[in-house]
Amino acid sequence: MNQQTKWSQFGVLVSVFFFWGFVAASNDILIPVFKEKLHLTQVQAQMVSFAFYVAYSVGSILYFIISRMLKQDLLNKIGYKNGISIGLIISAVGTLLFIPAAGSESFPLFISGLFIIGLGFSLQQTAANPLAINMGSASTGSQRLSMAGGINNLGTTIGPLIVKLAIFGSVSTVIVSSLSTVKTPYLILGAAFLIVAAIFYFSSVPNQLVSNTEDLAESVSNWKDRGSPFKYPQLVLGMIAIFVYVGVEVSTAANLPEYMKQKLGTPTSGTAPYISLFWASLMIGRWTSSAEAFGFSASTKKILQFLMPYLAFGVFLLVNSIAKSDLKPFYVYAVVILVLIAANFLSKGNPSRQLLIFSICGISALLVAMFSPDHNISVYAICSVGLFCSTLWPCIFTLSISGLGKHTSEGSNFLIFMICGGGLVSVLQGYLSADHLLGISMSYVVGIACFAYLAYYAIGVKGILKSQGIDYDHLEGSKGGH
């Protein structure tokens, strides 16, 4: 029997997804700002991404150590809701470091603050992702996580523009007056972290997971405890998939300002709308996929799959209109969105099929970016990678923790550990982008390699889960009844 999505609890939960997106995308504004003001190389500037995303891995290691010391999984002991509240408080502490960092113009202090924010996010993500999948039927778990991701990307869409306004003073200014302007948006963010931590603590969001996989399994009795999450191949291969997925997503966006500077002569402040478009593309894709999670008829869902992406695109245009950005270069992107809609229809809501189709589209987009003689077309192609990255996180996460049973939270923690790919892969691409190596255009071959592995995982995990009695294919004909 399919469970109904608990929308009131889900509404509270998705607030933290917004924060993750706001900070992650805002890092792409900090990278060129720090590079200019502190006279850094491209690879040094990428330490912004490195420090933030490696914090997820360090946080996961600490989670593992603490769980072993307690002889019990940390979240199972303190509760998922409480874990999110504690994570928000940790992130708030990180924002306080921006005060001395701005005063002394210290790059190490800035990235230390981002590192601590990332530590808090690590605990939040370990708890929130399985909760989102768990708040209803497992058959719509990936779509529900896509919906949460759509809120995440509302943060990624407006984050760069708000931070840009706070740092530059206006959308037209191209010179940073002082690094002291960097601290303001992050201190406000820290206050918001504390407010939401209190809201979570007193909310009805559950502290523990309940089983919701019965509708995916041929027989619940088929499940066997293998003693360790590492004995489930869907998780082990999924950990690598999360590493390369976050890697290609972050590195593609993080190196976009440098690409535009070298190929089009775009000033630092002029890249913000395009960074916003990249992250808005993830929102567009996730809003499209999330149509499956609503309890509407099959025909209504199909209509929503056309309307939702353009509604999300409208949000992007509205935000940039408020920021007084020139919207004319972005109207053509409405045509690119049609490719996303077609790919989403072909996937039929199946997470493994969607992962394969979207990975192939991602490879195609990067090939266009690398070899198009028109650099403007290349920029749109790079931004479109966001469309095809959009649903990969919920697909990978859903597939990786399927069938883990009581090992779900531990498996979730190991997946969060692999978010470090965002820092490591972006630094690798930044290094390879040097003129004496691959150059900025050809450095996007790193992203192609990442997508290639994701396609491999999509093909292999389907058989792995089927052997454990978990089959998403047989649900395709009955999804209209949710």
BAKOL-858449 format. One line per field, with one value per residue (C-alpha): residue in three letters; residue number from 1; x, y, z; chain. Coordinates in steps of 0.25 Angstrom, whole numbers, always signed. Example, Ala and Ser with C-alpha at 12.3 -4.5 7.8 and 13.67 -1.06 7.14 Angstrom:
// residues 2
type = c(Ala_Ser)
seq = c(1_2)
east = c(+49_+55)
north = c(-18_-4)
up = c(+31_+29)
mol = c(A_A)
This chain:
// residues 482
type = c(Met_Asn_Gln_Gln_Thr_Lys_Trp_Ser_Gln_Phe_Gly_Val_Leu_Val_Ser_Val_Phe_Phe_Phe_Trp_Gly_Phe_Val_Ala_Ala_Ser_Asn_Asp_Ile_Leu_Ile_Pro_Val_Phe_Lys_Glu_Lys_Leu_His_Leu_Thr_Gln_Val_Gln_Ala_Gln_Met_Val_Ser_Phe_Ala_Phe_Tyr_Val_Ala_Tyr_Ser_Val_Gly_Ser_Ile_Leu_Tyr_Phe_Ile_Ile_Ser_Arg_Met_Leu_Lys_Gln_Asp_Leu_Leu_Asn_Lys_Ile_Gly_Tyr_Lys_Asn_Gly_Ile_Ser_Ile_Gly_Leu_Ile_Ile_Ser_Ala_Val_Gly_Thr_Leu_Leu_Phe_Ile_Pro_Ala_Ala_Gly_Ser_Glu_Ser_Phe_Pro_Leu_Phe_Ile_Ser_Gly_Leu_Phe_Ile_Ile_Gly_Leu_Gly_Phe_Ser_Leu_Gln_Gln_Thr_Ala_Ala_Asn_Pro_Leu_Ala_Ile_Asn_Met_Gly_Ser_Ala_Ser_Thr_Gly_Ser_Gln_Arg_Leu_Ser_Met_Ala_Gly_Gly_Ile_Asn_Asn_Leu_Gly_Thr_Thr_Ile_Gly_Pro_Leu_Ile_Val_Lys_Leu_Ala_Ile_Phe_Gly_Ser_Val_Ser_Thr_Val_Ile_Val_Ser_Ser_Leu_Ser_Thr_Val_Lys_Thr_Pro_Tyr_Leu_Ile_Leu_Gly_Ala_Ala_Phe_Leu_Ile_Val_Ala_Ala_Ile_Phe_Tyr_Phe_Ser_Ser_Val_Pro_Asn_Gln_Leu_Val_Ser_Asn_Thr_Glu_Asp_Leu_Ala_Glu_Ser_Val_Ser_Asn_Trp_Lys_Asp_Arg_Gly_Ser_Pro_Phe_Lys_Tyr_Pro_Gln_Leu_Val_Leu_Gly_Met_Ile_Ala_Ile_Phe_Val_Tyr_Val_Gly_Val_Glu_Val_Ser_Thr_Ala_Ala_Asn_Leu_Pro_Glu_Tyr_Met_Lys_Gln_Lys_Leu_Gly_Thr_Pro_Thr_Ser_Gly_Thr_Ala_Pro_Tyr_Ile_Ser_Leu_Phe_Trp_Ala_Ser_Leu_Met_Ile_Gly_Arg_Trp_Thr_Ser_Ser_Ala_Glu_Ala_Phe_Gly_Phe_Ser_Ala_Ser_Thr_Lys_Lys_Ile_Leu_Gln_Phe_Leu_Met_Pro_Tyr_Leu_Ala_Phe_Gly_Val_Phe_Leu_Leu_Val_Asn_Ser_Ile_Ala_Lys_Ser_Asp_Leu_Lys_Pro_Phe_Tyr_Val_Tyr_Ala_Val_Val_Ile_Leu_Val_Leu_Ile_Ala_Ala_Asn_Phe_Leu_Ser_Lys_Gly_Asn_Pro_Ser_Arg_Gln_Leu_Leu_Ile_Phe_Ser_Ile_Cys_Gly_Ile_Ser_Ala_Leu_Leu_Val_Ala_Met_Phe_Ser_Pro_Asp_His_Asn_Ile_Ser_Val_Tyr_Ala_Ile_Cys_Ser_Val_Gly_Leu_Phe_Cys_Ser_Thr_Leu_Trp_Pro_Cys_Ile_Phe_Thr_Leu_Ser_Ile_Ser_Gly_Leu_Gly_Lys_His_Thr_Ser_Glu_Gly_Ser_Asn_Phe_Leu_Ile_Phe_Met_Ile_Cys_Gly_Gly_Gly_Leu_Val_Ser_Val_Leu_Gln_Gly_Tyr_Leu_Ser_Ala_Asp_His_Leu_Leu_Gly_Ile_Ser_Met_Ser_Tyr_Val_Val_Gly_Ile_Ala_Cys_Phe_Ala_Tyr_Leu_Ala_Tyr_Tyr_Ala_Ile_Gly_Val_Lys_Gly_Ile_Leu_Lys_Ser_Gln_Gly_Ile_Asp_Tyr_Asp_His_Leu_Glu_Gly_Ser_Lys_Gly_Gly_His)
seq = c(1_2_3_4_5_6_7_8_9_10_11_12_13_14_15_16_17_18_19_20_21_22_23_24_25_26_27_28_29_30_31_32_33_34_35_36_37_38_39_40_41_42_43_44_45_46_47_48_49_50_51_52_53_54_55_56_57_58_59_60_61_62_63_64_65_66_67_68_69_70_71_72_73_74_75_76_77_78_79_80_81_82_83_84_85_86_87_88_89_90_91_92_93_94_95_96_97_98_99_100_101_102_103_104_105_106_107_108_109_110_111_112_113_114_115_116_117_118_119_120_121_122_123_124_125_126_127_128_129_130_131_132_133_134_135_136_137_138_139_140_141_142_143_144_145_146_147_148_149_150_151_152_153_154_155_156_157_158_159_160_161_162_163_164_165_166_167_168_169_170_171_172_173_174_175_176_177_178_179_180_181_182_183_184_185_186_187_188_189_190_191_192_193_194_195_196_197_198_199_200_201_202_203_204_205_206_207_208_209_210_211_212_213_214_215_216_217_218_219_220_221_222_223_224_225_226_227_228_229_230_231_232_233_234_235_236_237_238_239_240_241_242_243_244_245_246_247_248_249_250_251_252_253_254_255_256_257_258_259_260_261_262_263_264_265_266_267_268_269_270_271_272_273_274_275_276_277_278_279_280_281_282_283_284_285_286_287_288_289_290_291_292_293_294_295_296_297_298_299_300_301_302_303_304_305_306_307_308_309_310_311_312_313_314_315_316_317_318_319_320_321_322_323_324_325_326_327_328_329_330_331_332_333_334_335_336_337_338_339_340_341_342_343_344_345_346_347_348_349_350_351_352_353_354_355_356_357_358_359_360_361_362_363_364_365_366_367_368_369_370_371_372_373_374_375_376_377_378_379_380_381_382_383_384_385_386_387_388_389_390_391_392_393_394_395_396_397_398_399_400_401_402_403_404_405_406_407_408_409_410_411_412_413_414_415_416_417_418_419_420_421_422_423_424_425_426_427_428_429_430_431_432_433_434_435_436_437_438_439_440_441_442_443_444_445_446_447_448_449_450_451_452_453_454_455_456_457_458_459_460_461_462_463_464_465_466_467_468_469_470_471_472_473_474_475_476_477_478_479_480_481_482)
east = c(+0_+6_+8_+3_+13_+13_+13_+13_+25_+32_+29_+38_+49_+51_+55_+69_+70_+69_+81_+90_+87_+89_+103_+108_+104_+109_+123_+124_+123_+134_+144_+146_+145_+156_+164_+164_+165_+175_+183_+181_+183_+171_+175_+177_+163_+157_+161_+147_+140_+150_+149_+134_+132_+143_+136_+125_+135_+141_+127_+124_+137_+133_+119_+125_+135_+124_+115_+125_+128_+114_+112_+100_+97_+97_+84_+77_+81_+79_+68_+68_+60_+70_+82_+77_+75_+90_+95_+89_+95_+109_+107_+103_+116_+124_+117_+123_+137_+134_+135_+150_+153_+147_+155_+168_+165_+170_+167_+170_+160_+149_+151_+151_+137_+132_+138_+130_+118_+120_+122_+108_+102_+108_+100_+88_+89_+91_+78_+70_+72_+66_+55_+51_+50_+43_+32_+23_+23_+37_+32_+32_+44_+53_+42_+40_+55_+55_+44_+53_+64_+56_+55_+70_+72_+63_+74_+84_+77_+76_+88_+98_+90_+88_+102_+107_+98_+103_+118_+118_+107_+100_+98_+106_+119_+130_+140_+140_+141_+145_+145_+138_+125_+126_+122_+108_+101_+107_+104_+89_+90_+95_+84_+74_+81_+78_+64_+61_+68_+58_+47_+52_+53_+39_+33_+26_+37_+40_+52_+53_+50_+39_+39_+33_+40_+29_+23_+37_+40_+35_+35_+38_+44_+55_+62_+74_+83_+97_+104_+110_+105_+118_+113_+102_+108_+97_+103_+118_+116_+106_+117_+126_+114_+111_+126_+126_+112_+115_+129_+123_+112_+122_+133_+125_+119_+132_+140_+129_+134_+148_+143_+135_+146_+156_+147_+137_+145_+133_+136_+134_+121_+116_+117_+106_+94_+100_+104_+90_+85_+93_+88_+74_+75_+76_+63_+56_+60_+56_+43_+40_+43_+35_+22_+22_+22_+8_-4_-10_-16_-6_-11_-10_+4_+8_+3_+11_+23_+22_+18_+27_+40_+35_+30_+44_+50_+40_+46_+60_+55_+48_+59_+69_+59_+58_+74_+73_+81_+79_+69_+70_+82_+74_+61_+67_+69_+54_+57_+68_+58_+50_+62_+60_+45_+47_+58_+49_+37_+47_+51_+37_+40_+49_+62_+72_+67_+66_+81_+85_+78_+82_+96_+97_+90_+101_+112_+106_+105_+120_+124_+117_+123_+137_+136_+126_+133_+123_+127_+113_+107_+118_+113_+99_+104_+111_+99_+90_+99_+91_+78_+84_+90_+77_+71_+84_+85_+71_+73_+87_+83_+70_+76_+88_+80_+69_+69_+79_+68_+74_+87_+80_+85_+99_+99_+93_+105_+115_+108_+110_+124_+126_+121_+136_+136_+131_+144_+154_+148_+147_+162_+166_+159_+164_+178_+176_+170_+184_+189_+201_+192_+178_+173_+160_+151_+157_+158_+143_+147_+147_+132_+130_+138_+129_+116_+122_+123_+109_+104_+111_+105_+91_+92_+98_+90_+77_+81_+87_+74_+66_+74_+70_+55_+55_+49_+45_+41_+28_+23_+23_+9_+3_+9_-4_-11_-2)
north = c(+0_+13_+24_+38_+49_+56_+70_+79_+72_+72_+87_+90_+80_+87_+100_+94_+90_+105_+108_+98_+104_+118_+116_+106_+115_+128_+121_+124_+139_+138_+131_+142_+153_+146_+144_+158_+164_+154_+152_+137_+127_+120_+107_+115_+122_+108_+105_+112_+100_+91_+95_+95_+82_+75_+79_+69_+58_+62_+63_+49_+44_+50_+45_+31_+32_+37_+26_+16_+22_+22_+8_+13_+21_+36_+40_+27_+32_+47_+47_+52_+65_+68_+65_+76_+86_+83_+84_+98_+103_+98_+105_+118_+117_+117_+130_+137_+135_+144_+156_+154_+149_+162_+171_+165_+161_+147_+136_+125_+130_+132_+117_+113_+119_+112_+99_+100_+104_+91_+83_+87_+84_+70_+66_+73_+66_+52_+54_+62_+53_+40_+48_+54_+40_+34_+44_+36_+25_+20_+19_+34_+36_+41_+51_+56_+58_+65_+74_+77_+80_+90_+98_+96_+102_+114_+117_+115_+124_+136_+133_+138_+151_+154_+152_+160_+172_+171_+170_+180_+189_+189_+180_+190_+191_+183_+186_+181_+193_+185_+170_+175_+175_+160_+158_+164_+154_+142_+148_+150_+135_+131_+138_+130_+117_+119_+123_+111_+102_+106_+104_+90_+86_+89_+84_+71_+66_+51_+48_+34_+27_+17_+6_+10_+0_-10_-5_-7_-21_-34_-39_-32_-45_-45_-34_-40_-32_-33_-27_-15_-5_-7_-21_-15_-12_-1_+7_+5_+8_+19_+26_+27_+33_+43_+47_+49_+55_+66_+68_+71_+80_+88_+89_+92_+105_+108_+109_+117_+131_+128_+122_+135_+144_+137_+135_+146_+157_+157_+164_+157_+164_+161_+146_+146_+144_+133_+126_+128_+122_+110_+108_+111_+100_+90_+97_+96_+81_+77_+85_+77_+63_+67_+67_+52_+53_+60_+52_+56_+48_+43_+54_+65_+61_+61_+75_+79_+73_+84_+95_+93_+96_+109_+113_+111_+118_+130_+130_+132_+143_+150_+150_+155_+166_+170_+170_+179_+169_+169_+158_+158_+148_+137_+136_+126_+117_+114_+105_+97_+94_+86_+76_+74_+72_+61_+54_+54_+48_+37_+34_+31_+34_+22_+27_+18_+21_+36_+35_+29_+38_+51_+46_+44_+58_+64_+58_+64_+78_+78_+73_+85_+94_+89_+89_+100_+111_+121_+124_+129_+116_+109_+117_+113_+99_+100_+105_+94_+84_+89_+84_+70_+70_+74_+60_+52_+54_+49_+38_+33_+35_+27_+16_+15_+14_+5_-8_-4_-5_-2_+2_+14_+25_+20_+18_+32_+37_+30_+37_+50_+47_+47_+61_+64_+62_+76_+81_+71_+71_+86_+87_+77_+84_+97_+91_+86_+99_+105_+109_+100_+88_+86_+101_+105_+99_+86_+85_+81_+67_+65_+66_+57_+46_+48_+47_+34_+27_+32_+25_+12_+13_+15_+2_-7_-3_-7_-22_-21_-16_-26_-37_-32_-32_-17_-13_+1_-4_-11_+2_+10_+5_+9_+22_+30_+25_+32)
up = c(+0_-4_+7_+5_+5_+18_+12_+25_+30_+16_+15_+28_+23_+10_+17_+19_+4_+1_+10_+3_-10_-6_+0_-11_-23_-15_-15_-30_-27_-16_-25_-35_-24_-16_-28_-32_-18_-12_-25_-26_-37_-43_-35_-22_-24_-25_-11_-8_-14_-8_+6_+6_-1_+7_+20_+16_+16_+29_+35_+30_+37_+50_+49_+47_+58_+68_+64_+67_+80_+84_+79_+72_+59_+63_+56_+61_+75_+75_+64_+50_+53_+64_+56_+46_+57_+62_+48_+46_+59_+54_+41_+48_+56_+43_+38_+50_+44_+33_+43_+46_+32_+26_+35_+33_+18_+22_+11_+21_+31_+19_+15_+29_+31_+19_+24_+37_+29_+21_+34_+38_+24_+25_+37_+31_+18_+25_+32_+22_+9_+14_+22_+8_+2_+14_+15_+6_-4_-8_-22_-22_-13_-24_-29_-15_-14_-27_-22_-10_-19_-27_-14_-13_-26_-23_-13_-24_-34_-25_-16_-26_-29_-15_-11_-23_-19_-5_-9_-21_-16_-30_-42_-51_-42_-46_-35_-21_-12_+0_+5_+17_+8_+8_+22_+22_+14_+22_+36_+32_+27_+40_+48_+38_+42_+56_+54_+45_+56_+66_+56_+53_+68_+71_+58_+55_+46_+50_+58_+52_+38_+36_+25_+12_+2_+2_-11_-18_-13_-19_-5_+8_+13_+2_+10_+17_+27_+21_+34_+27_+17_+9_+6_-3_-17_-20_-9_-12_-26_-23_-14_-26_-34_-24_-24_-39_-40_-30_-36_-50_-45_-36_-46_-58_-51_-43_-56_-64_-60_-64_-77_-80_-76_-85_-97_-97_-88_-78_-65_-52_-49_-62_-60_-48_-57_-65_-52_-47_-60_-58_-44_-49_-59_-48_-42_-56_-57_-42_-43_-56_-50_-37_-44_-42_-27_-27_-26_-39_-50_-61_-71_-61_-58_-73_-74_-62_-68_-79_-69_-58_-65_-71_-58_-52_-64_-61_-47_-52_-62_-51_-41_-52_-56_-41_-41_-54_-62_-78_-81_-96_-96_-88_-96_-106_-94_-95_-107_-99_-88_-99_-99_-84_-85_-96_-87_-75_-83_-88_-74_-69_-55_-54_-46_-53_-67_-64_-59_-72_-81_-74_-73_-88_-90_-81_-89_-102_-95_-91_-105_-111_-101_-104_-119_-123_-131_-125_-110_-107_-111_-102_-90_-93_-94_-81_-74_-80_-72_-60_-67_-68_-54_-48_-45_-43_-28_-25_-35_-29_-15_-16_-24_-14_-1_-7_+1_+12_+23_+37_+30_+23_+31_+31_+16_+15_+23_+14_+2_+8_+10_-5_-7_-6_-21_-22_-17_-23_-37_-38_-33_-44_-55_-50_-50_-64_-69_-69_-83_-83_-80_-86_-86_-81_-92_-93_-77_-78_-82_-67_-67_-79_-71_-59_-67_-74_-60_-57_-69_-65_-51_-57_-66_-55_-42_-49_-49_-35_-29_-36_-31_-17_-20_-23_-36_-41_-55_-50_-44_-57_-61_-48_-45_-49_-36_-26)
mol = c(A_A_A_A_A_A_A_A_A_A_A_A_A_A_A_A_A_A_A_A_A_A_A_A_A_A_A_A_A_A_A_A_A_A_A_A_A_A_A_A_A_A_A_A_A_A_A_A_A_A_A_A_A_A_A_A_A_A_A_A_A_A_A_A_A_A_A_A_A_A_A_A_A_A_A_A_A_A_A_A_A_A_A_A_A_A_A_A_A_A_A_A_A_A_A_A_A_A_A_A_A_A_A_A_A_A_A_A_A_A_A_A_A_A_A_A_A_A_A_A_A_A_A_A_A_A_A_A_A_A_A_A_A_A_A_A_A_A_A_A_A_A_A_A_A_A_A_A_A_A_A_A_A_A_A_A_A_A_A_A_A_A_A_A_A_A_A_A_A_A_A_A_A_A_A_A_A_A_A_A_A_A_A_A_A_A_A_A_A_A_A_A_A_A_A_A_A_A_A_A_A_A_A_A_A_A_A_A_A_A_A_A_A_A_A_A_A_A_A_A_A_A_A_A_A_A_A_A_A_A_A_A_A_A_A_A_A_A_A_A_A_A_A_A_A_A_A_A_A_A_A_A_A_A_A_A_A_A_A_A_A_A_A_A_A_A_A_A_A_A_A_A_A_A_A_A_A_A_A_A_A_A_A_A_A_A_A_A_A_A_A_A_A_A_A_A_A_A_A_A_A_A_A_A_A_A_A_A_A_A_A_A_A_A_A_A_A_A_A_A_A_A_A_A_A_A_A_A_A_A_A_A_A_A_A_A_A_A_A_A_A_A_A_A_A_A_A_A_A_A_A_A_A_A_A_A_A_A_A_A_A_A_A_A_A_A_A_A_A_A_A_A_A_A_A_A_A_A_A_A_A_A_A_A_A_A_A_A_A_A_A_A_A_A_A_A_A_A_A_A_A_A_A_A_A_A_A_A_A_A_A_A_A_A_A_A_A_A_A_A_A_A_A_A_A_A_A_A_A_A_A_A_A_A_A_A_A_A_A_A_A_A_A_A_A_A_A_A_A_A_A_A_A_A_A_A_A_A_A_A_A_A_A_A_A_A_A_A_A_A_A_A_A_A_A_A_A_A_A_A_A_A)
